[in-house]
Amino acid sequence: MKTLHKASLAVIGLALAGTATVLYAQASGLSRTLVLKADTSIEGREAVVARVEVAPGAKAGRHTHPGDEISYVMEGEALLLIDGQPPRTVKAGESFLIPAGVVHDAHNVSNAPIKLVGVYVVEKGKPLASPAP
């Protein structure tokens, strides 16, 4: 019986680990894989570092974050749409900052995935991303 219990716990653990990407995904074709989540020196804020990937032809979907997003493009390119700013293309080797609460989207209009490192300094206890109309 103890072996069965240990096996059940192992399966549950693997299932939970496998949902890490799903927890940070917002739209079909976008995935966020958690790399780090830690408290910051700013009261009520935490830092989240994630590997972000948008599949070829996919859109991240209009969304906001409860804090600033600072991202670095490792591979590929995408059309970055930030409310109140003209659309712009971001490419490998470039970075961008999106202020807290600003609605934005990214469209991968290429035939290759875009891969980013996303750093978020967000309010603790809030979802990393929320859909926007």
PyMOL commands that set and color helices and strands:
alter all, ss='L'
color gray80, all
select helices_A, chain A and resi 2-23
alter helices_A, ss='H'
color red, helices_A
select strands_A, chain A and resi 30-39+45-54+63-64+67-75+77-82+88-91+95-98+104-107+114-123+130-131
alter strands_A, ss='S'
color yellow, strands_A
deselect
rebuild
show_as cartoon
